Amino acid sequence: MAINTFRQDEITEEKFSLSLSRRLVKYLKAYSKTVLIVLLLLSFTLAVELINPFFLQIAIDHYIDGTKNVPGLLILAGGMILLSVLAMAALKIYQRLMGGVTHGVLRTIRRELFSHLQKLSFNFFDNRPTGKILARVIGDINSLRDLIQRGVLDLIPNLVKILCVIVIMLVMNVKLALYAFVMLPFLAFGMIYIQRHAHHGWRAYRVKTSNLNAFTHEAFSGVRVVQSFGAERQMNRTFERLTGEQRDSFMKACRYSDMFWPCVELSWGIGSIIVYWAGVWLLNGPDPNITVGLLVAFSSYIAIFWQPIMNLSNFYNSLVTNLAAAERVFEIMDTEPDIRDASDAEELPPIAGAVEFRGVTFGYDPDIPVLKDVSFQAEPGQPVALVGPTGAGKTSIINLLGRFYDLQAGRIFIDGHDISKVTLRSLRAQMVIMPQDTFLFSGSVRDNIRYGRLDATDAEIEAAAKAVCAHEFIMGLENGYDTAIQERGGRLSVGQRQLVAFARAMLADPKILVLDEATSSIDTHTERLVQQGIRNLLRGRTSFVIAHRLSTIRQADQILVIDDGQLVESGTHGQLMDARGMYYHLFMAQFRNIVHAPQTIPNSP
């Protein structure tokens, strides 16, 4: 079952790198002025925080101890209060500014990622569940919020604060400073040990979350199949397993991440005790430069020294949690499309619709060919039918015509132009491919038809719908063309969805049209109504029609019979019936099945 594919985890080795940091910083360049203001405000708040202990030392040594200068003390206290109020205001301002910068950067990254995904080849989507892609576009990018915002608000000011405090403490008293730093080597050793295990744990958690998202998306997308086959219990068991794996990976990661704070707290506590002991000892004689005010101020600087270390440990915890998200986002953005314009690609001029396959060999896996040395020609405006058993290679021919995949051998020409030498946009702008699974977007019926040509007027939309016999049923809907439909057209029948898709194709007015099993799900009554519309749709265009119901393609100018990736027969219906080859046997077998079908099926051919 497909659900087993979610056991294939995407674990790759991910390490913090300066290149990734530089890549994120590049997005901040567009907001350089705002970031500069934020840094200036941060500098002010940092300066206020660093100068307050010095004011405290002055207050104790010069205004309290001995002199008892109350007016001077009040002035000093008033100055400290004023600076603190200004620092609080600056804090609020830069938090608000940085919030706007962060959301702007995330919007830019998400827009670039979405745009890049639109350019990736079918092969990329063939190998990845939609849920995992959604997890990267939404969840992983959201995870970058803390990484970017805290990188500016926490990382930079805390590093600067630590360096400033180290300098201040060394200037104040070298001996006390060395006592304060005695626990740093032990802290560094503990941080390295914890980091190695926490990083792997959070990376595994991201993978398990991605697996769960992919499965949940697929389960809801296929809920009709699940209920039709009574597979709810199996799906529940799989969901339980995936949520259990996610929970276990989360708890394992937390066990290591939660060690950061106790490790810093323990080092802080032991270091403070050592400093207090040494300070009292030095205060009583060994160092005459030690005063009560200096010792009190120094103890404040110890708190200021360890607090940013605590913040950085928490930031690093967030870093290892979200670093995998950044890696996964940029992994997609660094993925080059398999199918892209050649360096010397030219615009395909307006075409008449002549198509030629010349010795085409192709396989989704290069070692397993799906098409083998296929050659044929289609004249402009000629309707061509592709016939053959399931898996013979019919849809692959269509995929290659739109250059959704590249060939292993051979060439494909449109009006004499090698399609590998023209731009993809100019190629696909002149053809419409209607897949077997009709897809409609959430929105109104009118919007879905207009997707064929975005600048079309309402009159042109209605004309296209009338041409394919869709107008009557659309007007019967509650709001006509403005009727809202859900994703994939859930409120419409299969036949109605296909009629809307026909109208969309008619509006696009392509020179080459492909119908891949386009009428396979339309009932006989609806099919009779739409046949005239299809004839209008095909008129004057080179068309390729894939159909299992051979009665629908008897009027084709050319019928290509594909079997096991090879073109085994070609000709008109009459020619192929006279040849009594593979097409003849397929047609007769289908005819006999219809003749012997229950009488509830009307108008059998």
DAHUCOR-V266243 format. One record per residue. N is the residue number from 1. RES is the residue in one small letter. SS is DSSP state (A for helix, B for strand, O for the rest). PHI is phi in whole degrees, -180 to 180 (NA if undefined). Layout:
# DAHUCOR-V266243
[[N | RES | SS | PHI] [N | RES | SS | PHI]]
This chain:
# DAHUCOR-V266243
[[1 | m | O | NA] [2 | a | A | -63] [3 | i | A | -65] [4 | n | A | -70] [5 | t | A | -66] [6 | f | A | -78] [7 | r | A | -84] [8 | q | O | -84] [9 | d | O | -77] [10 | e | O | -100] [11 | i | O | -69] [12 | t | O | -133] [13 | e | O | -72] [14 | e | O | -125] [15 | k | O | -126] [16 | f | O | -63] [17 | s | O | -139] [18 | l | A | -65] [19 | s | A | -63] [20 | l | A | -65] [21 | s | A | -63] [22 | r | A | -63] [23 | r | A | -66] [24 | l | A | -70] [25 | v | A | -63] [26 | k | A | -57] [27 | y | A | -70] [28 | l | A | -80] [29 | k | A | -62] [30 | a | A | -67] [31 | y | A | -118] [32 | s | A | -59] [33 | k | A | -65] [34 | t | A | -65] [35 | v | A | -63] [36 | l | A | -63] [37 | i | A | -61] [38 | v | A | -60] [39 | l | A | -66] [40 | l | A | -65] [41 | l | A | -65] [42 | l | A | -64] [43 | s | A | -62] [44 | f | A | -64] [45 | t | A | -63] [46 | l | A | -66] [47 | a | A | -63] [48 | v | A | -63] [49 | e | A | -65] [50 | l | A | -77] [51 | i | A | -86] [52 | n | A | -60] [53 | p | A | -61] [54 | f | A | -65] [55 | f | A | -62] [56 | l | A | -65] [57 | q | A | -63] [58 | i | A | -62] [59 | a | A | -61] [60 | i | A | -74] [61 | d | A | -78] [62 | h | A | -114] [63 | y | A | -115] [64 | i | A | -113] [65 | d | O | -74] [66 | g | O | 95] [67 | t | O | -78] [68 | k | O | 52] [69 | n | O | -84] [70 | v | A | -65] [71 | p | A | -58] [72 | g | A | -63] [73 | l | A | -64] [74 | l | A | -66] [75 | i | A | -63] [76 | l | A | -63] [77 | a | A | -64] [78 | g | A | -63] [79 | g | A | -64] [80 | m | A | -63] [81 | i | A | -66] [82 | l | A | -62] [83 | l | A | -63] [84 | s | A | -66] [85 | v | A | -65] [86 | l | A | -64] [87 | a | A | -65] [88 | m | A | -64] [89 | a | A | -65] [90 | a | A | -63] [91 | l | A | -61] [92 | k | A | -64] [93 | i | A | -66] [94 | y | A | -72] [95 | q | A | -66] [96 | r | A | -68] [97 | l | A | -63] [98 | m | A | -69] [99 | g | A | -61] [100 | g | A | -65] [101 | v | A | -63] [102 | t | A | -61] [103 | h | A | -66] [104 | g | A | -65] [105 | v | A | -65] [106 | l | A | -62] [107 | r | A | -64] [108 | t | A | -65] [109 | i | A | -64] [110 | r | A | -65] [111 | r | A | -65] [112 | e | A | -64] [113 | l | A | -65] [114 | f | A | -63] [115 | s | A | -63] [116 | h | A | -67] [117 | l | A | -62] [118 | q | A | -65] [119 | k | A | -93] [120 | l | O | -71] [121 | s | O | -78] [122 | f | A | -56] [123 | n | A | -60] [124 | f | A | -63] [125 | f | A | -76] [126 | d | A | -62] [127 | n | O | -101] [128 | r | O | -137] [129 | p | O | -63] [130 | t | A | -59] [131 | g | A | -60] [132 | k | A | -71] [133 | i | A | -68] [134 | l | A | -62] [135 | a | A | -61] [136 | r | A | -78] [137 | v | A | -68] [138 | i | A | -106] [139 | g | A | -66] [140 | d | A | -66] [141 | i | A | -68] [142 | n | A | -61] [143 | s | A | -68] [144 | l | A | -76] [145 | r | A | -59] [146 | d | A | -64] [147 | l | A | -62] [148 | i | A | -78] [149 | q | A | -66] [150 | r | A | -74] [151 | g | A | -62] [152 | v | A | -87] [153 | l | A | -81] [154 | d | A | -112] [155 | l | A | -62] [156 | i | A | -64] [157 | p | A | -64] [158 | n | A | -71] [159 | l | A | -64] [160 | v | A | -63] [161 | k | A | -62] [162 | i | A | -61] [163 | l | A | -63] [164 | c | A | -64] [165 | v | A | -66] [166 | i | A | -60] [167 | v | A | -63] [168 | i | A | -61] [169 | m | A | -66] [170 | l | A | -67] [171 | v | A | -69] [172 | m | A | -66] [173 | n | O | -166] [174 | v | A | -65] [175 | k | A | -62] [176 | l | A | -61] [177 | a | A | -62] [178 | l | A | -65] [179 | y | A | -63] [180 | a | A | -68] [181 | f | O | -93] [182 | v | O | -65] [183 | m | O | -88] [184 | l | A | -62] [185 | p | A | -60] [186 | f | A | -67] [187 | l | A | -65] [188 | a | A | -61] [189 | f | A | -62] [190 | g | A | -64] [191 | m | A | -66] [192 | i | A | -64] [193 | y | A | -64] [194 | i | A | -66] [195 | q | A | -59] [196 | r | A | -60] [197 | h | A | -79] [198 | a | A | -68] [199 | h | A | -61] [200 | h | A | -64] [201 | g | A | -64] [202 | w | A | -72] [203 | r | A | -65] [204 | a | A | -65] [205 | y | A | -63] [206 | r | A | -60] [207 | v | A | -65] [208 | k | A | -64] [209 | t | A | -66] [210 | s | A | -62] [211 | n | A | -61] [212 | l | A | -65] [213 | n | A | -62] [214 | a | A | -64] [215 | f | A | -65] [216 | t | A | -62] [217 | h | A | -61] [218 | e | A | -68] [219 | a | A | -63] [220 | f | A | -74] [221 | s | A | -65] [222 | g | O | -106] [223 | v | A | -62] [224 | r | A | -66] [225 | v | A | -66] [226 | v | A | -59] [227 | q | A | -71] [228 | s | A | -64] [229 | f | O | -99] [230 | g | O | 61] [231 | a | O | -99] [232 | e | A | -59] [233 | r | A | -64] [234 | q | A | -64] [235 | m | A | -65] [236 | n | A | -63] [237 | r | A | -64] [238 | t | A | -65] [239 | f | A | -62] [240 | e | A | -62] [241 | r | A | -64] [242 | l | A | -68] [243 | t | A | -67] [244 | g | A | -65] [245 | e | A | -64] [246 | q | A | -65] [247 | r | A | -62] [248 | d | A | -63] [249 | s | A | -67] [250 | f | A | -66] [251 | m | A | -64] [252 | k | A | -65] [253 | a | A | -65] [254 | c | A | -66] [255 | r | A | -59] [256 | y | A | -84] [257 | s | A | -62] [258 | d | O | -70] [259 | m | A | -81] [260 | f | A | -60] [261 | w | A | -63] [262 | p | A | -60] [263 | c | A | -65] [264 | v | A | -68] [265 | e | A | -62] [266 | l | A | -65] [267 | s | A | -64] [268 | w | A | -61] [269 | g | A | -63] [270 | i | A | -65] [271 | g | A | -61] [272 | s | A | -66] [273 | i | A | -60] [274 | i | A | -62] [275 | v | A | -66] [276 | y | A | -63] [277 | w | A | -63] [278 | a | A | -65] [279 | g | A | -64] [280 | v | A | -64] [281 | w | A | -64] [282 | l | A | -69] [283 | l | A | -65] [284 | n | A | -89] [285 | g | A | 152] [286 | p | A | -59] [287 | d | O | -131] [288 | p | O | -69] [289 | n | O | -80] [290 | i | O | -80] [291 | t | O | -121] [292 | v | A | -62] [293 | g | A | -62] [294 | l | A | -64] [295 | l | A | -65] [296 | v | A | -66] [297 | a | A | -64] [298 | f | A | -65] [299 | s | A | -64] [300 | s | A | -67] [301 | y | A | -66] [302 | i | A | -62] [303 | a | A | -63] [304 | i | A | -66] [305 | f | A | -71] [306 | w | A | -81] [307 | q | A | -61] [308 | p | A | -66] [309 | i | A | -64] [310 | m | A | -62] [311 | n | A | -64] [312 | l | A | -68] [313 | s | A | -65] [314 | n | A | -68] [315 | f | A | -64] [316 | y | A | -66] [317 | n | A | -59] [318 | s | A | -66] [319 | l | A | -62] [320 | v | A | -69] [321 | t | A | -71] [322 | n | A | -103] [323 | l | A | -62] [324 | a | A | -60] [325 | a | A | -63] [326 | a | A | -63] [327 | e | A | -60] [328 | r | A | -71] [329 | v | A | -66] [330 | f | A | -74] [331 | e | A | -61] [332 | i | A | -68] [333 | m | A | -66] [334 | d | O | -90] [335 | t | O | -76] [336 | e | O | -83] [337 | p | O | -61] [338 | d | O | -66] [339 | i | O | -111] [340 | r | O | -149] [341 | d | O | -64] [342 | a | O | -67] [343 | s | O | -61] [344 | d | O | -108] [345 | a | O | -64] [346 | e | B | -117] [347 | e | O | -70] [348 | l | O | -78] [349 | p | O | -69] [350 | p | O | -52] [351 | i | O | -107] [352 | a | O | -91] [353 | g | O | 116] [354 | a | O | -75] [355 | v | B | -125] [356 | e | B | -139] [357 | f | B | -101] [358 | r | B | -126] [359 | g | B | 59] [360 | v | B | -80] [361 | t | B | -126] [362 | f | B | -155] [363 | g | O | -152] [364 | y | O | -62] [365 | d | B | -102] [366 | p | O | -54] [367 | d | O | -85] [368 | i | B | -126] [369 | p | O | -67] [370 | v | O | -97] [371 | l | B | -120] [372 | k | B | -129] [373 | d | B | 53] [374 | v | B | -88] [375 | s | B | -137] [376 | f | B | -167] [377 | q | B | -132] [378 | a | B | -129] [379 | e | O | -82] [380 | p | O | -56] [381 | g | O | 77] [382 | q | O | -89] [383 | p | B | -81] [384 | v | B | -121] [385 | a | B | -107] [386 | l | B | -110] [387 | v | B | -128] [388 | g | O | 159] [389 | p | O | -67] [390 | t | O | -60] [391 | g | O | 85] [392 | a | O | -74] [393 | g | O | 122] [394 | k | A | -64] [395 | t | A | -65] [396 | s | A | -63] [397 | i | A | -60] [398 | i | A | -67] [399 | n | A | -61] [400 | l | A | -73] [401 | l | A | -62] [402 | g | O | -84] [403 | r | O | 51] [404 | f | O | -85] [405 | y | O | -138] [406 | d | O | -100] [407 | l | O | -80] [408 | q | O | -88] [409 | a | B | -157] [410 | g | B | 92] [411 | r | B | -145] [412 | i | B | -125] [413 | f | B | -121] [414 | i | B | -125] [415 | d | O | 51] [416 | g | O | 82] [417 | h | B | -96] [418 | d | B | -66] [419 | i | A | -67] [420 | s | A | -77] [421 | k | A | -108] [422 | v | B | -116] [423 | t | O | -71] [424 | l | A | -62] [425 | r | A | -62] [426 | s | A | -70] [427 | l | A | -72] [428 | r | A | -76] [429 | a | O | -69] [430 | q | O | -109] [431 | m | B | -144] [432 | v | B | -129] [433 | i | B | -115] [434 | m | B | -99] [435 | p | O | -73] [436 | q | O | -64] [437 | d | O | -92] [438 | t | O | -66] [439 | f | O | -113] [440 | l | O | -119] [441 | f | O | -90] [442 | s | O | -64] [443 | g | B | 144] [444 | s | B | -90] [445 | v | A | -60] [446 | r | A | -60] [447 | d | A | -63] [448 | n | A | -69] [449 | i | A | -71] [450 | r | A | -63] [451 | y | O | -59] [452 | g | O | -67] [453 | r | O | -155] [454 | l | O | -66] [455 | d | O | -97] [456 | a | O | -70] [457 | t | O | -83] [458 | d | A | -62] [459 | a | A | -64] [460 | e | A | -67] [461 | i | A | -64] [462 | e | A | -68] [463 | a | A | -64] [464 | a | A | -65] [465 | a | A | -66] [466 | k | A | -65] [467 | a | A | -63] [468 | v | O | -109] [469 | c | O | 63] [470 | a | O | -100] [471 | h | A | -62] [472 | e | A | -63] [473 | f | A | -72] [474 | i | A | -66] [475 | m | A | -67] [476 | g | O | -81] [477 | l | O | -73] [478 | e | O | -60] [479 | n | O | -121] [480 | g | A | 58] [481 | y | A | -68] [482 | d | A | -93] [483 | t | O | -65] [484 | a | B | -81] [485 | i | B | -122] [486 | q | O | -87] [487 | e | A | -53] [488 | r | A | 65] [489 | g | A | 72] [490 | g | O | -59] [491 | r | O | -86] [492 | l | O | -107] [493 | s | O | -72] [494 | v | A | -59] [495 | g | A | -63] [496 | q | A | -65] [497 | r | A | -62] [498 | q | A | -69] [499 | l | A | -66] [500 | v | A | -62] [501 | a | A | -65] [502 | f | A | -62] [503 | a | A | -63] [504 | r | A | -62] [505 | a | A | -67] [506 | m | A | -62] [507 | l | A | -66] [508 | a | A | -68] [509 | d | O | 53] [510 | p | O | -80] [511 | k | O | -85] [512 | i | B | -124] [513 | l | B | -125] [514 | v | B | -123] [515 | l | B | -115] [516 | d | B | -95] [517 | e | O | 53] [518 | a | O | -67] [519 | t | O | -112] [520 | s | O | -67] [521 | s | O | -109] [522 | i | O | -91] [523 | d | O | -69] [524 | t | A | -61] [525 | h | A | -64] [526 | t | A | -64] [527 | e | A | -62] [528 | r | A | -61] [529 | l | A | -67] [530 | v | A | -93] [531 | q | A | -59] [532 | q | A | -65] [533 | g | A | -62] [534 | i | A | -65] [535 | r | A | -62] [536 | n | A | -64] [537 | l | A | -65] [538 | l | A | -84] [539 | r | O | -61] [540 | g | O | 79] [541 | r | O | -123] [542 | t | B | -74] [543 | s | B | -129] [544 | f | B | -121] [545 | v | B | -117] [546 | i | B | -101] [547 | a | O | -151] [548 | h | O | -81] [549 | r | O | -80] [550 | l | A | -65] [551 | s | A | -65] [552 | t | A | -84] [553 | i | A | -123] [554 | r | O | -67] [555 | q | O | -89] [556 | a | O | -64] [557 | d | O | -67] [558 | q | B | -144] [559 | i | B | -115] [560 | l | B | -105] [561 | v | B | -101] [562 | i | B | -109] [563 | d | B | -145] [564 | d | O | 54] [565 | g | O | 79] [566 | q | B | -124] [567 | l | B | -82] [568 | v | B | -99] [569 | e | B | -151] [570 | s | B | -155] [571 | g | B | 153] [572 | t | O | -81] [573 | h | A | -58] [574 | g | A | -63] [575 | q | A | -62] [576 | l | A | -72] [577 | m | A | -67] [578 | d | A | -66] [579 | a | A | -72] [580 | r | O | 52] [581 | g | O | -100] [582 | m | A | -64] [583 | y | A | -62] [584 | y | A | -58] [585 | h | A | -68] [586 | l | A | -63] [587 | f | A | -66] [588 | m | A | -67] [589 | a | A | -63] [590 | q | A | -69] [591 | f | A | -62] [592 | r | A | -64] [593 | n | A | -64] [594 | i | A | -72] [595 | v | A | -62] [596 | h | O | -92] [597 | a | O | -74] [598 | p | O | -57] [599 | q | O | -70] [600 | t | O | -72] [601 | i | O | -92] [602 | p | O | -82] [603 | n | O | 55] [604 | s | O | -68] [605 | p | O | -73]]
